């Protein structure tokens, strides 16, 4: 039998990388993951290396919260919706982009910028956050292990806390199942290279070290602290655009691509030039460069616009508002009429009526018809 035979797939790949590349390879971890924008039937990218992972901060380090300093989860019930809303804030907290990954830095809110710091933020634990082992350790009173992944609910965690197999530790926040067969799920995570990510995963679905955990003070719905912004209504999802697509959504995407510096004619037709621009944009954001505009690409493509903004992203928002019957001039100027239209749309769809077209309003504009 090969000396690699008893190791997990991730450990074998990590060991092979070290053997081939020397000490420098230890800065990389192999994490089984799913990428791509298509919401159905994602493919596992076995052996993908995601830079910037490594042995996380230890429990006695300066950037790790002592169990005795835990706050919210130790004193109050946090609703599942509120926890997910807190996790979602890091997708755009960096000027509309994800919070970058780091084990040595804390974000503006005081939480460490790695996977366990991110989860500590979502749970409202003491700053700068527990490490992964601390989240899984029942003695800290933060989580309890579930009997199986079939028990997972919104806000539960998938954790790999083990240190005895050569793998690196990781934790993700479960949101919902991706399909009726429960073969994959949507989750929030803080990962090397990409920072905060919302995507489909299969951690814990097979023979790996990921186990399901439930935060002990997680409630069953509303309540708890007020979330930063309401989520879109159930069933609202980003549209998927690809070669051959036509219409207002395509024109919106073309304008947003141009606003991001990827020039393409806003003619509403998804042809070769648009596909090439999408691929360039995806490569620039370390996304799967498949030329398809799905949830992950939309979330990086949209821009936050508000009263006083101008340009192609505003025109894109005006086009979408007109699809919903608001009759605006598509002049790229976010004036009083556009502000009133945004507020009316947000109220109708039970969003925070702040007249700012942010990620949730964009998603509802594009996915609620």
PyMOL commands that set and color helices and strands:
alter all, ss='L'
color gray80, all
select helices_A, chain A and resi 9-27+67-69+72-75+80-89+115-123+132-136+138-140+149-151+248-259+272-284+295-301+312-323+336-348+359-367
alter helices_A, ss='H'
color red, helices_A
select strands_A, chain A and resi 28-30+49-51+143-145+157-160+170-177+185-191+195-201+211-215
alter strands_A, ss='S'
color yellow, strands_A
deselect
rebuild
show_as cartoon
